[in-house]
Amino acid sequence: MHHPSFQHLDTGTLERWLDESVELTLVDIRDPQSFTQGHIPGSRHLDNDSIPALLEEAPKERPMVVVCYHGNSSQQAAAWLSSQGYADVYSLDGGFVGWQQLLPSRVEV
């Protein structure tokens, strides 16, 4: 029996992955207005409407990183995505807020 599981990811590791151009799928599950006001470069907004497209387009073997505000709701989303067949799913600890505090220059609007 496969138990959906995800891993925790810290800001520094995600920064390094982006610097090294690691192929990953980066999704942001905050509300659309917050996403428009600022997000991690390369991330795509994910809500109930865009989930089908994501599941169709995002390669299952590519790591997937889920971002929310503080790293709480991303854990549920990460577990769910894992149950959809994604092998390497990560929840960003500290969320976008933590990223913005540590790396204010690496926020895209």
All heavy atoms as an XYZ file, in Angstrom:
860
protein
N       0.848     -1.199      0.000
C       0.000      0.000      0.000
C       0.879      1.242      0.000
O       1.732      1.394      0.871
C      -0.881     -0.041      1.260
C      -1.835      1.122      1.391
S      -3.445      0.724      0.669
C      -4.255      2.303      0.856
N       0.676      2.102     -0.972
C       1.490      3.310     -1.057
C       0.895      4.406     -0.189
O      -0.256      4.792     -0.357
C       1.575      3.797     -2.509
C       2.255      5.124     -2.646
N       3.592      5.298     -2.418
C       1.770      6.351     -2.976
C       3.912      6.567     -2.603
N       2.819      7.233     -2.933
N       1.664      4.866      0.779
C       1.200      5.990      1.588
C       1.758      7.271      0.995
O       2.972      7.426      0.905
C       1.655      5.830      3.040
C       0.962      4.721      3.751
N      -0.353      4.797      4.127
C       1.394      3.495      4.120
C      -0.701      3.664      4.716
N       0.330      2.854      4.717
N       0.874      8.157      0.584
C       1.338      9.427      0.025
C       2.237     10.127      1.033
O       1.913     10.200      2.213
C       0.049     10.228     -0.178
C      -1.046      9.227     -0.168
C      -0.577      8.075      0.660
N       3.346     10.583      0.570
C       4.238     11.254      1.496
C       4.959     12.374      0.767
O       5.085     12.355     -0.454
C       5.253     10.265      2.074
O       6.020      9.730      1.027
N       5.403     13.326      1.538
C       6.146     14.435      0.962
C       7.296     14.731      1.903
O       7.352     14.235      3.018
C       5.245     15.666      0.796
C       4.725     16.200      2.108
C       5.421     17.185      2.791
C       3.568     15.702      2.659
C       4.960     17.666      4.010
C       3.090     16.183      3.871
C       3.794     17.170      4.544
N       8.211     15.551      1.438
C       9.360     15.918      2.248
C       9.336     17.421      2.493
O       8.733     18.175      1.738
C      10.651     15.516      1.533
C      10.745     14.021      1.266
C      11.888     13.691      0.338
O      13.042     13.885      0.678
N      11.572     13.218     -0.860
N      10.003     17.806      3.566
C      10.121     19.229      3.864
C      11.357     19.781      3.159
O      12.381     19.112      3.066
C      10.233     19.452      5.369
C       8.952     19.186      6.085
N       8.006     20.148      6.275
C       8.445     18.052      6.622
C       6.973     19.634      6.919
N       7.207     18.354      7.136
N      11.219     21.003      2.664
C      12.313     21.641      1.938
C      12.591     22.991      2.583
O      11.662     23.732      2.890
C      11.897     21.846      0.470
C      12.973     22.332     -0.485
C      14.038     21.257     -0.678
C      12.358     22.715     -1.817
N      13.868     23.298      2.799
C      14.164     24.608      3.371
C      14.505     25.604      2.271
O      14.827     25.231      1.150
C      15.286     24.525      4.420
C      16.589     24.050      3.820
O      17.204     24.818      3.053
O      16.996     22.910      4.114
N      14.400     26.863      2.614
C      14.587     27.948      1.654
C      15.947     27.876      0.961
O      16.038     28.045     -0.256
C      14.450     29.304      2.385
O      13.165     29.336      3.000
C      14.574     30.475      1.438
N      16.991     27.609      1.736
C      18.335     27.559      1.168
C      18.492     26.491      0.107
O      19.154     26.697     -0.912
N      17.857     25.341      0.329
C      17.946     24.258     -0.648
C      17.215     24.641     -1.931
O      17.727     24.428     -3.036
C      17.355     22.956     -0.066
O      18.048     22.642      1.145
C      17.504     21.805     -1.043
N      16.023     25.238     -1.795
C      15.298     25.652     -2.990
C      16.084     26.708     -3.755
O      16.173     26.659     -4.987
C      13.912     26.199     -2.625
C      13.081     26.693     -3.816
C      12.887     25.594     -4.857
C      11.738     27.238     -3.359
N      16.703     27.636     -3.032
C      17.509     28.665     -3.687
C      18.640     28.025     -4.493
O      18.902     28.395     -5.634
C      18.086     29.625     -2.636
C      18.907     30.746     -3.257
C      19.653     31.571     -2.232
O      19.858     31.095     -1.092
O      20.048     32.701     -2.572
N      19.292     27.022     -3.888
C      20.395     26.339     -4.573
C      19.882     25.602     -5.811
O      20.517     25.651     -6.877
C      21.093     25.370     -3.616
C      22.419     24.836     -4.167
C      23.145     23.981     -3.159
N      22.532     22.667     -3.035
C      21.964     22.211     -1.912
N      21.930     22.937     -0.819
N      21.424     20.991     -1.889
N      18.746     24.929     -5.687
C      18.175     24.215     -6.834
C      17.899     25.183     -7.977
O      18.177     24.877     -9.136
C      16.896     23.490     -6.440
C      17.117     22.254     -5.611
C      18.316     21.720     -5.251
C      16.116     21.416     -5.043
N      18.112     20.587     -4.490
C      16.776     20.381     -4.349
C      14.718     21.449     -5.057
C      16.097     19.376     -3.673
C      14.024     20.443     -4.387
C      14.702     19.412     -3.697
N      17.324     26.346     -7.653
C      17.017     27.318     -8.696
C      18.306     27.854     -9.323
O      18.385     28.035    -10.534
C      16.164     28.457     -8.127
C      14.756     28.052     -7.657
C      14.042     29.238     -7.041
C      13.935     27.459     -8.792
N      19.315     28.091     -8.481
C      20.603     28.570     -8.997
C      21.238     27.548     -9.931
O      21.910     27.901    -10.896
C      21.572     28.864     -7.841
C      21.224     30.162     -7.115
O      20.432     30.959     -7.665
O      21.738     30.362     -6.008
N      21.039     26.274     -9.609
C      21.658     25.204    -10.401
C      20.747     24.764    -11.545
O      21.045     23.790    -12.236
C      21.980     24.016     -9.484
C      23.058     24.337     -8.451
C      23.210     23.231     -7.405
O      22.434     22.250     -7.435
O      24.115     23.365     -6.553
N      19.623     25.472    -11.710
C      18.654     25.158    -12.766
C      18.188     23.704    -12.716
O      18.021     23.059    -13.746
C      19.242     25.475    -14.152
O      19.592     26.835    -14.227
N      17.982     23.203    -11.504
C      17.414     21.871    -11.355
C      16.007     21.893    -11.962
O      15.246     22.830    -11.736
C      17.338     21.480     -9.854
C      16.577     20.170     -9.680
C      18.740     21.373     -9.267
N      15.696     20.884    -12.757
C      14.367     20.838    -13.375
C      13.348     20.458    -12.310
O      13.366     19.354    -11.772
C      14.354     19.812    -14.511
C      15.184     20.233    -15.697
C      14.445     19.976    -17.010
O      13.658     19.013    -17.073
O      14.658     20.745    -17.962
N      12.479     21.391    -11.975
C      11.456     21.087    -10.995
C      10.181     21.838    -11.342
O      10.185     22.763    -12.144
C      11.919     21.424     -9.573
C      12.477     22.818     -9.281
C      11.367     23.807     -8.969
C      13.435     22.748     -8.102
N       9.092     21.382    -10.746
C       7.814     22.061    -10.901
C       7.546     22.792     -9.600
O       7.535     22.171     -8.532
C       6.689     21.051    -11.186
O       7.035     20.280    -12.342
C       5.368     21.772    -11.429
N       7.371     24.107     -9.684
C       7.203     24.941     -8.498
C       5.797     25.525     -8.528
O       5.462     26.262     -9.456
C       8.269     26.036     -8.533
C       8.454     26.976     -7.351
C       8.735     26.195     -6.074
C       9.608     27.937     -7.634
N       4.969     25.146     -7.555
C       3.591     25.630     -7.542
C       3.309     26.435     -6.283
O       3.813     26.135     -5.204
C       2.570     24.472     -7.682
C       2.720     23.778     -9.023
C       2.696     23.468     -6.547
N       2.515     27.478     -6.446
C       2.173     28.403     -5.366
C       0.660     28.333     -5.172
O      -0.096     28.597     -6.104
C       2.606     29.812     -5.784
C       2.495     30.839     -4.663
O       1.486     30.805     -3.927
O       3.397     31.694     -4.550
N       0.225     27.952     -3.977
C      -1.201     27.733     -3.744
C      -1.859     28.880     -2.974
O      -2.983     28.745     -2.493
C      -1.447     26.392     -3.010
C      -0.751     26.384     -1.636
C      -0.973     25.221     -3.871
C      -1.175     25.209     -0.756
N      -1.185     30.019     -2.856
C      -1.802     31.157     -2.176
C      -2.899     31.758     -3.056
O      -3.071     31.370     -4.203
C      -0.735     32.199     -1.854
C       0.317     31.703     -0.856
C       1.438     32.706     -0.706
N       2.062     32.977     -2.005
C       2.510     34.170     -2.389
N       2.401     35.216     -1.590
N       3.068     34.317     -3.574
N      -3.618     32.724     -2.520
C      -4.702     33.298     -3.318
C      -4.115     34.091     -4.479
O      -2.966     34.535     -4.428
C      -5.613     34.167     -2.444
C      -4.927     35.440     -2.012
O      -4.260     35.417     -0.954
O      -5.030     36.449     -2.730
N      -4.892     34.250     -5.559
C      -4.381     34.867     -6.788
C      -3.800     36.266     -6.569
O      -2.784     36.622     -7.169
C      -5.604     34.937     -7.706
C      -6.530     33.901     -7.184
C      -6.278     33.800     -5.711
N      -4.437     37.056     -5.699
C      -3.964     38.419     -5.476
C      -2.573     38.414     -4.850
O      -1.684     39.169     -5.253
C      -4.949     39.164     -4.576
C      -4.681     40.664     -4.509
C      -5.661     41.393     -3.596
O      -6.631     40.804     -3.118
N      -5.409     42.655     -3.357
N      -2.369     37.552     -3.859
C      -1.055     37.457     -3.213
C       0.000     37.017     -4.212
O       1.123     37.524     -4.218
C      -1.105     36.463     -2.050
O      -1.990     36.917     -1.060
N      -0.377     36.049     -5.072
C       0.568     35.562     -6.076
C       0.976     36.696     -7.020
O       2.150     36.855     -7.339
C      -0.053     34.401     -6.864
C       0.870     33.821     -7.899
C       1.850     32.905     -7.543
C       0.773     34.189     -9.238
C       2.714     32.364     -8.491
C       1.626     33.649    -10.197
C       2.595     32.740     -9.821
N      -0.010     37.505     -7.435
C       0.270     38.616     -8.345
C       1.186     39.646     -7.694
O       2.037     40.241     -8.355
C      -1.061     39.295     -8.754
O      -1.913     38.296     -9.299
C      -0.836     40.370     -9.800
N       1.036     39.826     -6.402
C       1.831     40.835     -5.687
C       3.271     40.391     -5.484
O       4.141     41.212     -5.204
C       1.178     41.163     -4.336
C      -0.100     41.980     -4.492
C      -0.893     42.091     -3.199
O      -0.557     41.462     -2.195
N      -1.965     42.875     -3.232
N       3.524     39.102     -5.599
C       4.891     38.622     -5.455
C       4.934     37.117     -5.328
O       4.121     36.528     -4.629
N       5.876     36.490     -6.028
C       6.033     35.031     -5.947
C       7.478     34.665     -6.253
O       8.258     35.491     -6.700
C       5.073     34.313     -6.901
C       5.111     34.844     -8.305
N       4.258     35.829     -8.746
C       5.920     34.555     -9.352
C       4.540     36.116    -10.016
N       5.532     35.352    -10.398
N       7.796     33.415     -6.001
C       9.135     32.915     -6.287
C       9.274     32.779     -7.801
O       8.399     32.200     -8.444
C       9.380     31.569     -5.583
C       9.244     31.744     -4.053
C      10.759     30.999     -5.944
C       9.297     30.437     -3.284
N      10.350     33.331     -8.383
C      10.519     33.234     -9.839
C      10.405     31.790    -10.326
O      10.977     30.885     -9.730
C      11.935     33.777    -10.057
C      12.165     34.701     -8.904
C      11.444     34.081     -7.744
N       9.649     31.605    -11.386
C       9.495     30.270    -11.961
C       8.308     29.500    -11.421
O       8.008     28.410    -11.907
N       7.635     30.051    -10.410
C       6.497     29.311     -9.855
C       5.235     29.600    -10.649
O       5.105     30.649    -11.279
C       6.287     29.660     -8.372
O       6.051     31.048     -8.206
N       4.323     28.648    -10.614
C       3.030     28.839    -11.273
C       1.953     28.793    -10.216
O       2.060     28.061     -9.231
C       2.799     27.790    -12.362
C       2.774     26.348    -11.886
C       2.758     25.361    -13.042
N       1.420     25.136    -13.585
C       1.183     24.370    -14.658
N       2.192     23.791    -15.296
N      -0.043     24.200    -15.103
N       0.911     29.595    -10.431
C      -0.174     29.627     -9.454
C      -1.021     28.381     -9.596
O      -1.323     27.967    -10.713
C      -1.033     30.886     -9.653
C      -2.069     31.038     -8.598
N      -3.414     30.845     -8.842
C      -1.953     31.324     -7.280
C      -4.070     31.023     -7.699
N      -3.214     31.315     -6.742
N      -1.374     27.789     -8.479
C      -2.172     26.566     -8.500
C      -3.422     26.756     -7.663
O      -3.349     27.123     -6.498
C      -1.355     25.389     -7.951
C      -2.044     24.020     -8.007
C      -2.320     23.593     -9.440
C      -1.203     22.961     -7.305
N      -4.578     26.556     -8.290
C      -5.837     26.532     -7.551
C      -6.684     25.405     -8.132
O      -6.242     24.678     -9.018
C      -6.554     27.889     -7.622
C      -6.831     28.314     -9.059
O      -6.860     27.447     -9.967
O      -7.013     29.526     -9.280
N      -7.903     25.274     -7.632
C      -8.740     24.153     -8.082
C      -8.956     24.162     -9.586
O      -9.068     23.115    -10.216
C     -10.089     24.181     -7.355
C      -9.937     23.807     -5.890
O      -8.960     23.161     -5.522
N     -10.860     24.230     -5.059
N      -9.002     25.362    -10.177
C      -9.248     25.453    -11.619
C      -8.047     25.002    -12.441
O      -8.202     24.497    -13.550
C      -9.600     26.899    -12.005
C     -10.915     27.345    -11.374
O     -11.750     26.471    -11.083
O     -11.093     28.559    -11.174
N      -6.845     25.231    -11.908
C      -5.652     24.920    -12.712
C      -5.040     23.563    -12.393
O      -4.059     23.158    -13.015
C      -4.607     26.032    -12.552
O      -4.281     26.231    -11.191
N      -5.612     22.836    -11.436
C      -5.076     21.512    -11.089
C      -5.097     20.539    -12.275
O      -4.087     19.873    -12.535
C      -5.801     20.919     -9.857
C      -5.236     21.551     -8.587
C      -5.649     19.407     -9.806
C      -5.948     21.131     -7.323
N      -6.203     20.444    -13.036
C      -6.199     19.474    -14.149
C      -5.067     19.726    -15.146
O      -4.412     18.780    -15.587
C      -7.569     19.680    -14.807
C      -8.430     20.222    -13.718
C      -7.532     21.078    -12.880
N      -4.824     21.009    -15.474
C      -3.747     21.329    -16.413
C      -2.397     20.934    -15.838
O      -1.536     20.398    -16.539
C      -3.768     22.823    -16.747
N      -2.202     21.193    -14.544
C      -0.935     20.839    -13.904
C      -0.713     19.333    -13.984
O       0.369     18.871    -14.357
C      -0.935     21.284    -12.438
C       0.319     20.849    -11.665
C       1.480     21.784    -11.954
C       0.060     20.773    -10.172
N      -1.740     18.553    -13.636
C      -1.593     17.097    -13.625
C      -1.292     16.576    -15.023
O      -0.616     15.563    -15.191
C      -2.859     16.436    -13.068
C      -3.193     16.750    -11.603
C      -4.499     16.075    -11.200
C      -2.074     16.337    -10.664
N      -1.794     17.281    -16.033
C      -1.562     16.877    -17.411
C      -0.154     17.242    -17.877
O       0.481     16.492    -18.610
C      -2.592     17.583    -18.302
C      -2.993     16.812    -19.532
C      -4.197     17.482    -20.200
O      -5.338     17.218    -19.775
O      -3.966     18.284    -21.126
N       0.329     18.419    -17.449
C       1.574     18.962    -18.002
C       2.828     18.619    -17.201
O       3.900     18.480    -17.771
C       1.476     20.500    -18.070
C       0.391     20.997    -19.002
C       0.034     22.457    -18.718
O       0.816     23.149    -18.032
O      -1.043     22.892    -19.166
N       2.695     18.532    -15.880
C       3.893     18.383    -15.055
C       4.370     16.933    -15.039
O       3.614     16.041    -14.667
C       3.609     18.857    -13.634
N       5.621     16.699    -15.461
C       6.143     15.324    -15.482
C       6.153     14.715    -14.080
O       6.587     15.357    -13.125
C       7.576     15.497    -16.005
C       7.625     16.848    -16.637
C       6.619     17.684    -15.911
N       5.691     13.475    -13.982
C       5.579     12.809    -12.690
C       6.952     12.563    -12.045
O       7.072     12.470    -10.833
C       4.859     11.460    -12.842
C       3.403     11.568    -13.273
C       2.505     11.914    -12.108
C       1.026     11.696    -12.390
N       0.436     12.697    -13.289
N       7.987     12.456    -12.888
C       9.299     12.111    -12.334
C      10.077     13.360    -11.886
O      11.117     13.258    -11.269
C      10.127     11.318    -13.351
C      10.536     12.099    -14.600
C       9.416     12.209    -15.637
O       8.313     11.648    -15.419
O       9.654     12.853    -16.673
N       9.549     14.524    -12.191
C      10.250     15.763    -11.834
C       9.854     16.176    -10.412
O       8.693     16.076    -10.043
C       9.856     16.853    -12.836
C      10.630     18.136    -12.688
C      10.204     19.147    -13.747
N      10.628     18.753    -15.090
C      10.349     19.466    -16.189
N       9.631     20.564    -16.107
N      10.790     19.059    -17.359
N      10.825     16.624     -9.613
C      10.470     17.071     -8.263
C       9.419     18.180     -8.312
O       9.456     19.027     -9.204
C      11.782     17.619     -7.701
C      12.856     17.003     -8.536
C      12.256     16.777     -9.887
N       8.489     18.158     -7.369
C       7.471     19.195     -7.275
C       7.569     19.870     -5.911
O       7.609     19.196     -4.886
C       6.079     18.619     -7.480
C       5.011     19.698     -7.430
S       3.385     19.118     -7.924
C       3.607     18.804     -9.668
N       7.617     21.203     -5.929
C       7.720     21.972     -4.692
C       6.450     22.806     -4.535
O       6.049     23.517     -5.458
C       8.952     22.896     -4.713
C       9.031     23.725     -3.431
C      10.242     22.085     -4.906
N       5.809     22.692     -3.375
C       4.568     23.411     -3.111
C       4.839     24.542     -2.124
O       5.455     24.336     -1.069
C       3.487     22.471     -2.537
C       2.157     23.207     -2.415
C       3.333     21.229     -3.415
N       4.367     25.742     -2.480
C       4.584     26.938     -1.674
C       3.237     27.494     -1.228
O       2.307     27.607     -2.035
C       5.321     28.024     -2.511
C       5.556     29.286     -1.690
C       6.629     27.481     -3.069
N       3.125     27.847      0.055
C       1.935     28.569      0.517
C       2.425     29.799      1.274
O       3.476     30.338      0.971
C       1.040     27.670      1.368
S       1.791     27.137      2.922
N       1.658     30.271      2.243
C       2.086     31.458      2.991
C       3.217     31.137      3.966
O       4.288     31.729      3.925
C       0.908     32.061      3.772
C      -0.139     32.681      2.891
C      -1.278     31.969      2.553
C       0.015     33.965      2.394
C      -2.254     32.528      1.740
C      -0.952     34.532      1.581
C      -2.085     33.812      1.254
O      -3.038     34.362      0.451
N       2.959     30.184      4.870
C       3.914     29.908      5.948
C       4.393     28.463      5.983
O       5.109     28.086      6.897
C       3.281     30.246      7.303
C       2.870     31.684      7.428
N       3.770     32.704      7.632
C       1.656     32.262      7.345
C       3.114     33.860      7.693
N       1.835     33.623      7.511
N       3.972     27.657      5.019
C       4.414     26.262      5.008
C       3.465     25.316      5.704
O       3.841     24.190      6.028
N       2.223     25.756      5.952
C       1.244     24.877      6.604
C       0.319     24.201      5.598
O       0.316     22.980      5.474
C       0.427     25.666      7.631
C       1.311     26.213      8.741
O       2.212     25.537      9.213
N       1.069     27.440      9.147
N      -0.455     25.001      4.865
C      -1.400     24.393      3.922
C      -0.685     23.688      2.771
O      -1.243     22.783      2.148
C      -2.391     25.433      3.390
O      -1.739     26.588      2.955
N       0.573     24.071      2.510
C       1.318     23.381      1.451
C       1.554     21.912      1.800
O       1.743     21.085      0.909
C       2.653     24.080      1.182
O       3.398     24.228      2.371
N       1.531     21.587      3.085
C       1.759     20.190      3.466
C       0.596     19.298      3.010
O       0.821     18.207      2.493
C       1.965     20.072      4.979
C       3.200     20.835      5.445
C       3.456     20.674      6.927
O       3.410     19.564      7.466
N       3.717     21.784      7.597
N      -0.645     19.781      3.192
C      -1.793     19.008      2.723
C      -1.768     18.882      1.205
O      -2.039     17.825      0.648
C      -3.107     19.673      3.146
C      -3.444     19.483      4.615
C      -2.823     20.541      5.507
O      -1.977     21.329      5.087
N      -3.226     20.553      6.753
N      -1.437     19.994      0.531
C      -1.393     19.973     -0.933
C      -0.303     19.031     -1.424
O      -0.488     18.294     -2.389
C      -1.158     21.388     -1.466
N       0.841     19.051     -0.743
C       1.948     18.179     -1.133
C       1.563     16.714     -0.965
O       1.859     15.880     -1.826
C       3.193     18.512     -0.305
N       0.889     16.400      0.138
C       0.457     15.017      0.362
C      -0.522     14.586     -0.733
O      -0.454     13.467     -1.240
C      -0.189     14.885      1.745
N      -1.417     15.496     -1.112
C      -2.388     15.169     -2.148
C      -1.697     14.947     -3.497
O      -1.995     13.991     -4.217
C      -3.441     16.278     -2.265
C      -4.508     15.919     -3.255
C      -5.592     15.129     -3.037
C      -4.557     16.312     -4.639
N      -6.321     14.998     -4.215
C      -5.712     15.717     -5.192
C      -3.743     17.108     -5.442
C      -6.066     15.895     -6.538
C      -4.092     17.294     -6.778
C      -5.246     16.694     -7.316
N      -0.761     15.827     -3.829
C      -0.038     15.678     -5.104
C       0.748     14.377     -5.127
O       0.828     13.704     -6.151
C       0.875     16.878     -5.338
C       0.124     18.146     -5.762
C       0.980     19.378     -5.529
C      -0.295     18.056     -7.227
N       1.305     14.013     -3.981
C       2.007     12.735     -3.886
C       1.056     11.586     -4.201
O       1.413     10.641     -4.903
C       2.596     12.580     -2.484
O       3.088     11.277     -2.299
N      -0.192     11.703     -3.740
C      -1.177     10.648     -3.989
C      -1.590     10.591     -5.459
O      -2.164      9.611     -5.908
C      -2.413     10.853     -3.110
O      -3.212     11.913     -3.607
N      -1.294     11.655     -6.206
C      -1.608     11.687     -7.639
C      -0.484     11.078     -8.482
O      -0.531     11.112     -9.711
C      -1.865     13.123     -8.105
C      -3.017     13.805     -7.399
C      -4.304     13.011     -7.491
O      -4.808     12.762     -8.575
N      -4.832     12.600     -6.342
N       0.553     10.566     -7.824
C       1.586      9.853     -8.557
C       2.902     10.593     -8.712
O       3.792     10.131     -9.423
N       3.025     11.742     -8.044
C       4.314     12.448     -8.092
C       5.239     11.846     -7.050
O       4.872     11.711     -5.880
C       4.116     13.951     -7.866
C       3.446     14.596     -9.053
C       2.065     14.720     -9.112
C       4.194     15.017    -10.146
C       1.442     15.274    -10.228
C       3.579     15.567    -11.260
C       2.206     15.686    -11.292
O       1.601     16.222    -12.399
N       6.430     11.485     -7.504
C       7.339     10.726     -6.641
C       8.046     11.615     -5.617
O       8.188     11.246     -4.455
C       8.375      9.997     -7.492
N       8.495     12.789     -6.052
C       9.273     13.672     -5.188
C       8.519     14.973     -4.969
O       8.628     15.900     -5.769
C      10.629     14.006     -5.831
C      11.562     12.818     -5.823
O      11.583     12.109     -4.806
O      12.268     12.613     -6.818
N       7.757     15.028     -3.879
C       6.985     16.229     -3.589
C       7.525     16.868     -2.320
O       7.809     16.182     -1.339
C       5.483     15.915     -3.425
C       4.685     17.197     -3.276
C       4.967     15.115     -4.614
N       7.688     18.174     -2.370
C       8.249     18.920     -1.244
C       7.318     20.045     -0.829
O       6.709     20.698     -1.674
C       9.601     19.535     -1.624
C      10.629     18.524     -2.036
C      10.710     18.098     -3.365
C      11.513     17.983     -1.113
C      11.654     17.152     -3.756
C      12.454     17.037     -1.492
C      12.524     16.626     -2.817
O      13.444     15.696     -3.190
N       7.250     20.282      0.475
C       6.547     21.438      1.010
C       7.618     22.414      1.484
O       8.507     22.043      2.261
C       5.651     21.009      2.178
O       5.178     22.141      2.879
N       7.543     23.663      1.003
C       8.564     24.647      1.376
C       8.317     25.148      2.794
O       7.306     25.807      3.051
C       8.563     25.826      0.398
C       9.622     26.903      0.672
C      11.032     26.355      0.474
C       9.392     28.129     -0.196
N       9.238     24.825      3.693
C       9.103     25.291      5.077
C       9.222     26.814      5.123
O      10.097     27.391      4.488
C      10.178     24.655      5.960
C       9.896     23.178      6.237
O       8.722     22.771      6.114
O      10.836     22.451      6.565
N       8.327     27.441      5.884
C       8.345     28.901      5.977
C       7.546     29.566      4.874
O       7.240     30.752      4.968
N       7.247     28.792      3.827
C       6.423     29.305      2.745
C       6.995     30.524      2.047
O       8.186     30.826      2.141
N       6.119     31.232      1.343
C       6.556     32.414      0.611
C       7.020     33.506      1.566
O       7.978     34.231      1.284
C       5.433     32.950     -0.285
C       5.828     34.225     -0.986
C       6.689     34.189     -2.076
C       5.380     35.453     -0.527
C       7.080     35.367     -2.707
C       5.760     36.636     -1.151
C       6.614     36.585     -2.245
N       6.361     33.618      2.716
C       6.725     34.655      3.680
C       8.175     34.482      4.126
O       8.948     35.436      4.188
C       5.752     34.629      4.883
C       6.224     35.570      5.989
C       4.347     35.027      4.428
N       8.546     33.232      4.404
C       9.914     32.951      4.813
C      10.908     33.249      3.704
O      11.999     33.793      3.944
N      10.543     32.892      2.472
C      11.386     33.164      1.314
C      11.602     34.664      1.155
O      12.709     35.139      0.949
C      10.747     32.582      0.058
C      11.455     32.875     -1.232
C      11.306     33.996     -2.002
C      12.416     32.052     -1.911
N      12.109     33.903     -3.120
C      12.802     32.727     -3.086
C      12.967     30.794     -1.631
C      13.725     32.191     -3.985
C      13.888     30.266     -2.534
C      14.261     30.964     -3.695
N      10.509     35.423      1.257
C      10.567     36.870      1.058
C      11.424     37.547      2.123
O      12.141     38.509      1.840
C       9.143     37.435      1.083
C       9.039     38.876      0.619
C       7.593     39.319      0.497
O       6.723     38.823      1.219
N       7.323     40.233     -0.406
N      11.366     37.027      3.346
C      12.166     37.605      4.425
C      13.647     37.344      4.206
O      14.479     38.227      4.427
C      11.723     37.031      5.783
C      10.397     37.620      6.268
C       9.849     36.896      7.490
O      10.298     35.793      7.829
N       8.870     37.502      8.139
N      13.974     36.122      3.759
C      15.378     35.755      3.579
C      15.945     36.262      2.261
O      17.124     36.604      2.179
C      15.540     34.229      3.643
C      15.435     33.602      5.037
C      15.217     32.101      4.918
C      16.687     33.883      5.854
N      15.114     36.275      1.223
C      15.590     36.577     -0.141
C      14.695     37.620     -0.810
O      14.086     37.358     -1.836
C      15.599     35.289     -0.972
C      16.463     34.135     -0.448
C      16.073     32.835     -1.109
C      17.934     34.439     -0.667
N      14.637     38.827     -0.236
C      13.722     39.839     -0.788
C      14.021     40.195     -2.247
O      13.118     40.591     -2.975
C      13.932     41.051      0.129
C      15.230     40.806      0.825
C      15.385     39.331      0.920
N      15.276     40.006     -2.647
C      15.622     40.351     -4.031
C      15.149     39.284     -5.014
O      15.147     39.505     -6.235
C      17.133     40.530     -4.168
O      17.791     39.293     -3.967
N      14.757     38.121     -4.490
C      14.350     37.020     -5.372
C      12.847     36.801     -5.299
O      12.366     35.700     -5.075
C      15.126     35.752     -5.010
C      16.635     35.977     -5.153
C      17.406     34.694     -5.101
N      17.123     33.847     -6.246
C      17.886     32.809     -6.583
N      18.953     32.525     -5.887
N      17.581     32.077     -7.621
N      12.132     37.902     -5.482
C      10.683     37.871     -5.533
C      10.278     38.503     -6.855
O      10.758     39.577     -7.206
C      10.058     38.625     -4.349
C       8.546     38.770     -4.533
C      10.356     37.914     -3.032
N       9.412     37.816     -7.576
C       8.986     38.292     -8.903
C       7.561     38.820     -8.769
O       6.744     38.243     -8.071
C       9.019     37.090     -9.841
C       8.964     37.397    -11.312
C       9.236     36.120    -12.106
O       8.310     35.290    -12.204
O      10.352     35.949    -12.618
N       7.288     39.934     -9.436
C       5.907     40.463     -9.420
C       5.353     40.488    -10.822
O       6.098     40.402    -11.784
C       5.838     41.886     -8.818
C       6.071     41.811     -7.311
C       6.838     42.803     -9.491
